[in-house]
């Protein structure tokens, strides 16, 4: 990694395969006969996207089952809060924070040939997570009657008892998720993503199975404990799946806890800014709720419902790209192959724009019918649809930029410079709060979400400027050229999608089947038009993705 006053050698390169231009680009262009590592990278990205999409569908089905059992009762509120607390601790100390700090250092040791040190570090983290998170879990279970009512002051009587009891059942998932974070980091460092990507699907299936099987065994009013037990069982299954996949790597778990290891200290130091960054992100989401409540009592819920739809394309593709290429970026950084690192990141950025720009365009023109199709039934009225659709429309502006933000943040982590994205996250928080305060009164929930979009765009610009200096460029000319072509194709998608939806909607009406046909038909027609235009405009990344699909 270059020092602060040392620019990397832009011509420095380490050969990772025949005719390697960039790891990510080669991964998508080469077939099985090409470079093995690059081929795995492209296949992993495609599979990760498909698996993530499947897990999100399963998650939606899980929510449908839970709603059919518990609706929006006090018991369901108790479960929601009880599940939120261990998840908050997990996000800060176990899952993403641990992986973001561990993977670059573990990969660096492997690249240097220090397998013993790498294995010692991973083993220490496994037993460290077991010890520290186990102590936190035990302490929390004992103090739950005191702590949990602070998170649910409006729950009383039996619902308050459920809040405490459910949290005591659920909190052990923290230990399992902490260990899983280390195991997944090892797997990703060896470019193994398949089991990790598919495990959430089985997590959801396990929860549904336990809920359906155990709920009748509980007395009336306590059936929701079956839901909590399902989460614990699903989490254990998920850990078992990724741990079993370790047999496909050279890694061996050592029975050692080297708490004096300098590598462990480096991981903990790297975790600190990652944890702060995640904390800032969580607080950033809270800003939306705070100002949303000043608009109306429905404001926070409307923003949250829109956010769930907004995250679907984000989770299916940009998270997959960032996750799959993160170990490769870390490997290039460890070997000081900054030319390869820059090109891999730049190609990933163009890939994200290729997919998320048309997704944003589709939301622009179909935000209202999308929300109507997904939510409008039961107590969810047409006025609720209008409010949520307004929030979703403004969320669309930040969709491609949020994908870029995620990838560039991972690039900083690979360079072991986590304080930079942490500082930028702090800037994001300030900008979001300032514009939300200015916009919420005159523009309502749309103004609050627009403030989030403005902050995201500003953060991406700041990241790009700093990375250009750190890496000697980010291939901005190719990025702008590709973005112009993608925007043009997305405009065609928007026009075709709206016209087809409008025509089908006038024929099939508002019935649920009619909505599926009109919205689905509009999106399919728009996607076909978009594909045709990007191929006609010779967008290279479109050809890369097509080649991956054809080989699969």
N, C-alpha and C positions, 0 to 999 in steps of 0.2 A: 504494500500500500504506500503511495507516495506521501511524503511529509507535506505539511501545510504549504511550504514554500517550494516544493518540488513538483513540477508537472510530470505526468507519466510520459514515457516514450511512446508516441502515437504509432510507431512502426513496430513496437515490441509485440511478438506473437509466439505462441506455443502451438505447435501442430498437434491437433487432436484427431486428425483423420485426413484422408486423401482429399485434396482440393477443398479444404475447409475455408470458407469465407467468414461465416459466423455460425456459432453452434446452433442457435435457434433456427435460423433460416435453413441451414443444411439439414437439420432434423426434419423439417417439413418437406424438403424437396427430395431427399434421398429415400430410396426404397430399402428393402431388406439386404440388398447387395451392397449398400453403401456403408458408411461409417456406423458401427454398431451403436456407439453411444448416442450419436445424433439421431439415428432411427428410433431408438427408444424414447428420446425426448419428444419427438413429434407424435409418436403413438400415445405416449403418456398424456400429452396435452389433450388430444382428442378423447381418449378414454376418460380422463379426469372430468372433462366437461359433461360427457354423457352420464357418468356415474353421479356427478353432482346434481344434474337435472333429475335423475331417477330418485335420488334421496329427497329432493325437495318435493317431488310429487308424493312420495311416501309420507313426508312430513305433513303435507296438506291432508292426506287421508287420515293420518293420526289425529289431526285437529278435528276432523269431521266426526270421528269416533268419539273423541272426548266430549265434543259439544253434544252429541246425541245422548251421552250418559249424564253430563253435569250442566250443560247449558252455560249460562253466565251467573251461576249461583254463588252464594257466599263460600261454598266449599271450593269452587273453581278459583275464586279470588285468593283463598288461602293457599291453594296449590301454586298459583302463579307467583305469589310473593315468596313462598318457601323454596321454589325452584330458582328464583332470581338471585337469592343471596349467595349460595355456593357457586353459581355461574359467574357472579361478579368477582368473587375471590379467584376463581379459575382463570378468568380473563386477565387478571392482574399478575398472578404468580405462577400459573401452571402452563397453560396451553401455548398461545401465540407468543407470549413474552419469553418463555423458556426456549421455544424453537428458534425465535429470531436471534437470540444470543448464542445458542448452542451450535447450530448448523455451521456458521462460518468458521468457528474455531475447530470443530470436529473435522470439517472438510480440509482445513488448512493443515492439520496434523497428518491426515491421510496423504495429502499431496506431497508432504515432506518425507513420507515414508515412515513416520512415527506412529505405526499402528498401535504399539503398546501404550503410548501416551493417550492416543485417541480412545482406546478401549477402557483405559483406566478412568478417563474423564467421564465417559458415558456411564460406566458402572457406578461411579461416585454419585452422579446426578440421579440415577435410578434409586439408589438407597437413600440419598439425601432427600429426594421427593417423598419417599416412603416415610422417612422419619419426621421431617418438618411438617409436611401436610397431614400426616397421621396425628401429630400432636395438636395441630390447629383443629382438626376434625373432632378429636376427643374433647378438647376444651369447649368447642362450640356446642357439642351435644349436651354437655353438662350445663352450659349457660343459656341454652336456647329459650327456656321460659322467661329469661330476663331480656335477651337480645331481640328475639323475633317480634314481640309486640311493638318495638320501636319502628319496625318496617311496615306494620299493619295496624296503626292506631285505631282505625275504624272498625276492626273486627272484634266481636265480643262473643261471649258464651261458647257454644260448641265450635263456631268458626275460629275463634281464638285458639281453642284447644287443638283444632286441626292444623292451624298454622304452625304451632310448636311441634306437634307430633310429626307432621309431614317433613318439616325441615330436618328433624333428627333422622328420619329415614333417608332423606336425599343427600345429606352433606357428605357421606362417604364417597360419593362420586368424585369429590375433589382429589382424593388420593389416586384413584384410578386414572383420572384425566392427567394428573401430574406425571405419572409414570408413562402414560401413553404419549405425552408430549416429547419425552426423551426418545422413546422407541420410534416414533414417527420421524423425528429428526435424523436418527441413524438410517432409517429406510430411505428417506429422501436424499441423504448424502450419497447413497449407492444407486440413485435414480430408480428407486422402487416406489411407485405411486399407486399401483392398481388396487391392492387390498385396502390401503388407507382411503382411497377414493370411494370404494364401494361399501366400506364399513358403516357409514351413516345410514345407508339404506337398510341394512340389517338391524341397526339400532332402532329405527322407526318400526320395523316389522316386529321386533321383539316386544316393544312397548305395547303395540296393538294386541299381540297374542296374549300377553300377560293381563292386560286390562280386560279383554273379553273373557279370559279363562278364570280370573280370580275375583272380579267384581261381585259375582253372585255369592261368593263365599263370605263376604263381609256383611255385618249388620247394616240395616238401613241408616243412611247418614254417614257411614264410614267407607263406602265403596271406593272413594277417591284414593284410599291407601293403595288400591290395586294399581292405579296410575303411577304413584310414586315408586312402588316396587318394580313396575315395568321399566321405569327409567334406570333404576339401579341395575337390573338384569341386562338391559340393553347396553349400558355403559361397560359392564363386565364383559359382555360378548364382544364389544368393539375392541377393548383392550386385548382380549384373547386372540382376536383375528390379526391385529397388527403385530403382536408379540410372536405369534406362530410364523409370520412371514419373515422374521429375522433369520430363520433357517436358510433362507435363500441369499444371505449375505455372509461375508467372512466374519462378521462380528460375533464375539463370544462375551457373555456377561461374566465379569470377574466378581468374586465375593470380596469386595474391597470398598472402603469408604475413606478416601484420601482427602480429608478436609483441609489439609495444608497445601494442596496442589495449586501452583500458580495459575494453571489453566482454569481451575474452578473459580479462582478469584477473578480472572478475566471474564468468564461467563457471567458472574454475578454483577460485575461492573457494567457489562453490556446490557444486562437485564434491566438495570435501573432506569435508563432513559426509555427503553421499550415500554416498561411498566408505566412510567409517567406519560408516555405518548398515548397508551391505551386508556389511561385514566382521563386524559384530556379529551379523547374521542368520546368516552362515555359521558363526560360532562357536556360536551358539545351537543349530544343528543338530548340531554336534559334541558338545554337552552330552548330547543324547539318546543318542548312540553311546557316550560315556564311561560314563554310568550304566547304559546297557543292557548293556554288557560286564560290569558288576558283578553284574547279575542272572544272566546265563548267557552262554555263548558264542553262543547264537542270538539274544540280545536285540537287538543293533544291527541285524542283518539283518531281524528281525521288524518293528521299528519302521520301517525303510526301506521294506519291502514294503507296509506299511499306508499309509505316507506317499504312495506312488505312486498308490494308489487314491483317497486323500483329495484329492489335487491335481487329479483329473479334473474334478469340478464347479467347483472353484476356477478352474482355468485356462480353462475353456470360457466362463464368464460374468463373474465378478468382474474378472478381468484385462481382459476385453474392455471392460467398462464404464469401468474406471479409465483405460485407454489411450485410448479414444475421446473421453471428455469432458475429458481433461487439457488439450489445447490450448484448449478453450472456457473452462475455469476460468482458464487463464493469460491469455486475452484479457479476460475480465471483470476479473481482478485488475489488468491493465495499464491498463484504463480506469476503475479504481476503482468498478466497478459491483458493489459488494459484495452488494447485495440479490439480483441475478441469480446471483452466484457462490454465495451461501448456498443459494438455492432449487435450483440445479442440483445441488449436492453432496447436499442433503437428499433430492431425488428419486432420485438415484443410490443413496443408502443404502437407501431403501425398495425399490428394484428388486432390490438385492443380497439383502435379506432375503426378498423374494418368491420367489427362486429357490433360495437356499442353505439356507433353513430346512427346506423339504420334503426337500432332498437329505440334510440331517442326520438327519431323521426316518426316511428310508428306510434309512440306514446303521445307525441304532439297532436296527431290528428285523431287518435282513437282513445284518449284518456277516459272520456265519459263512458262510451260503450264497454270498455275494458272493466271499469269499476262496476258498472251495472251487471255485467256477466258474472264477475267474481263474487260480489258481495250482496247485491240487492235482492234480498229475500227475508222473510220473517220481519224482524224489527228494524231492519236496515231499509230506510225509505229512499224515495227519489231525491229528497232534499239532502240526505246524507251522501248520496252518489255525487251530487253537484259539488259538495264541499270537499270530498276526498279526491274527486277528479281534478279540482283546482290545484290541490297540493301536488298531485301526481304530475300534472302538466309542468309545473315549475321544477319539480325534481328532475325532469328529463334533461334540463339544461346542464345539470352536473354529472349526468350518467357517464359520458366518455371521459370526462376529466377525473372523475373518481377512480376509474380504472387505471388511468395514467398515474394518479397519485399513489395507488397501491403498488404498482410495479416499481416506480422510482424510489419509494420508501424501502422496498426490498433491496434495491441496488445499493442504497446507503448502508443497509445492514450487511450486505456482502462485503463492502469495503471496511466494515467495522467502524463506521462513523455514525452511530445511532443518535448522537446528540443533535445532529443537523435536522433530521426529520422531526425530532422532539421539539426543537425550537420552532420549526415551521408549523407544527401542530398547535403550539401556543399562539402563534400568529393567526392561525385559522380560527381559534377560539375567540380571540379579540375581534376579528373582522365579523364573525358570525354574530356575536353579541351586539356590536355596534350597529350593523345593518338591520338586525332584527328589531332593535329598539327604535330605529328610524322608520321601519316599514310596517310594523304590526298594526298600528292604528289606522293608517290610510288604506292599506292593502290586505289586511286580514291574514289568513293562513298562507295565501299565495306569496305575500311579502316576506313572511318568515322563511319559507322554503327557498325563495329567491335569494335571501341573505346567505343561506347555506351554499347555494350554487356559486355566488360571488366569492365566498371564502374559499371554496374548493378550487376555483379557477386561479385565484391569487396564489394559492399554495402550490399548484402545479407549475406556475410561472417561476416562483421562487426556487423550487426544486430543480427545474430545468436550467436556470441560470447558474446555480451552484454546481450541478453535475457537469455542465459544459466546461466550467473551469477545472473541475477535478479530473475529468477524463480527456480534456483536450478536444471537446466537441461532443455533440449528441446526434449528428447526422440530421441537422435541422432542415436542410434543403430537401432531402428525401421525405422527411416527415411532413413538411408543408405541402409538397407536391402530391403526396399520397392523400393527405387530408382534403385537399381541394377536389380531387377526383371522387373521394368517398362522399363528401358533402353533396356533390352534384348527383351522384347515384342515389343518395338518401332522399334528395328532393323529389326525384322520380318515384322512389318507393312511397313517399308520403302522398303524392298525388294519386298514384294508382290504388294504394290502400284505401284512401278515403272514397274515391269514386266507386270502387267495387263494393265496399261496405255499404255505402249509401244506397246503391241499387239493390243489393241483397236484402237490406233491412226493410226497404219499402215493399218487398215481396213477402218476406217470411215473418215480419212483425216482431213483437216483444216476447213471445214465448221462449222458454229457455233453449229449446232446440233451434229456434229461429235465430236467437242471439249467437249460439255456437256457430251456426252456418255463416251468418253475416260477418262476425268478427274474424272467425277462422278463415273464411274465404278471402276477406280483404287482406289479411296478413299474408296468406299464401300467395296471392297475386302480387302483392307488393314485394315479397321476398324474391319471387321469380324475376320481376322486373329489375330489382336491384342486382341480382346475380348477373343478369344479362348486361347491364350497364357497366359494372366493374370489370367484367371480362372484356367488353368492347373497349374500355378505356385502358386496358392492359395494366391493371393494378396487380403487381407481382404477388402480394400476399393472398389474393383471392385464388390464384393458380396454386399456390402452396397448399392452402387448405383443401382445395379440390383434389389434389394429388393424394393427400392423406386419406380423405374419404374414399377415394377409388381403391386404394390399396387395402382398406379395411373391408 
